[in-house]
Amino acid sequence: MIVARGVELLLYTFGEKHPFNSKRAELFFESIGEYPDILYVKPTQAKKEEISLFHTPDYIDFVFNASLKGIGYLDYGDTPAFKGAYEASAFVVGTTLLLAKQLIDSDEYYAFNPIGGLHHSMRNRAGGFCIFNDIGVTVEYLFKQGYKKILYIDIDAHHGDGVYYSFEMDNRLYIWDVHEDSRFLYPGTGLDSEIGIGPAEGTKVNINLLPGSGDKELLGYLTSLEEIFNRCKPEFVIFQVGVDGLEGDPLTQLKYSLNGYLEVIQKARELSLTYGNGKVLFLGGGGYNLNNINQGWSALIRTIAGRLK
Ligand SMILES: [Zn+2]
């Protein structure tokens, strides 16, 4: 297993008082120590040409300029600008892209970028603590390499709107996204009826869980996960494993246990072996309870590291 680790990923922080701060990764990096069977890689910064595989030139310039000034907001109030925001975001994108390339080129089956999975940013704007969308950039990169069947799984408590709407009409990207009911949580999208448009109809699955839902509700949808693996037969799997659905998260009202969370990860691991080449790129996504983040991400590593090397 390949894990991205380095102070460069701690640069992606909106300040100590903001839920998305550098403590999240710092504690995790400390707690995993030198876990055996892990290949640690240093974060790398994406070039502007790489970011522009997904984002519009105007938006990239906007972030660049806001990053020089470091004041104001990048969206309507959730995502403040900070000095160096451009470089910090480019590190997140570059690292996810690096892990994707390493998975393709090596015998490793799994990779993890704890600060990756910034699923709310759109091609032309920021949203929900997400500046550049590392998932979108990676998907566009894979398309350019000729990949035609990519599966994106998202169990973060929030809907991955930046990924969904950017590829809503693209039948090369399958999406399975389970989140807290859109009527109760940001960004308010991802209805069950949103299944893709035009040629992409039927390639996306959105599942809404009522506030208070836990393992029983989540695990009840594993058959649906298998169905999409079967339909897609993915050439590449990206899995955003946000831990903000774990009970005790300050921003959401889902109540998954660590075991429930791990069961979905195990299932996706098995299914990617059955229906694909078995490789999975994991991205940390959200999660704002430090204890949950640490436990969730560490358990992810313990569960999958060392297997199928
Ligand atoms: Zn989230």
Residues whose N, C-alpha, C, O or C-beta is under 5 A from the ligand:
A	BS01	ZN	D156 A157 H158 G242 D244 G286
